[in-house]
Amino acid sequence: MLYFAYGSNMKFERISKRIKDVEYVDIGQLLNYKLFCNKKSKDGTAKANIVYNYGDLVWGVLYEIDESHYPKLDLIEGGYERKVFEIQTENGKKILANAYISTKFTDAFPSSSYKDLIVQGAIENNFPDEYIEYLVKLPVSE
């Protein structure tokens, strides 16, 4: 089953250390959502999250992950709920993929090292400059 990563797991090096047998598929967009770093984390900082916001979009990376690995990913992504979303690939094809979303919000900011992982993942996957610029401008806690 496909997994749509929009945060730190966009970096292949990170997701491949967390989950074995992950395979890069494509990049895609989640329409009518916006990326915020507002998910409450155990360490007191914020993590990436998607929030419904008509007219916006979230860029992310599509990976193929065997169904047997999702329980481990669910534990890693604690505090999120796994849901199926319709993702649009670069060529306009619409496909279904798992993504994680949280309703446990915080006013905290992400750490600079966490934000750097997100920005690096976006650059690594050749996201549009304006989206990378949005990520670069996200405020941090340090």
ABEGO torsion letter per residue (X at the ends): XBBBBABAAABAAAAAAABBGBBBABBBBBBGBBBBBABBBAAGBBBBBBBBBBGBBBBBBBBBBBAAAAAAAAAAABGBBBBBBBBBBAAGBBBBBBBBBBABBBABBBBAAAAAAAAAAAAAAGBBAAAAAAAAABBBAX
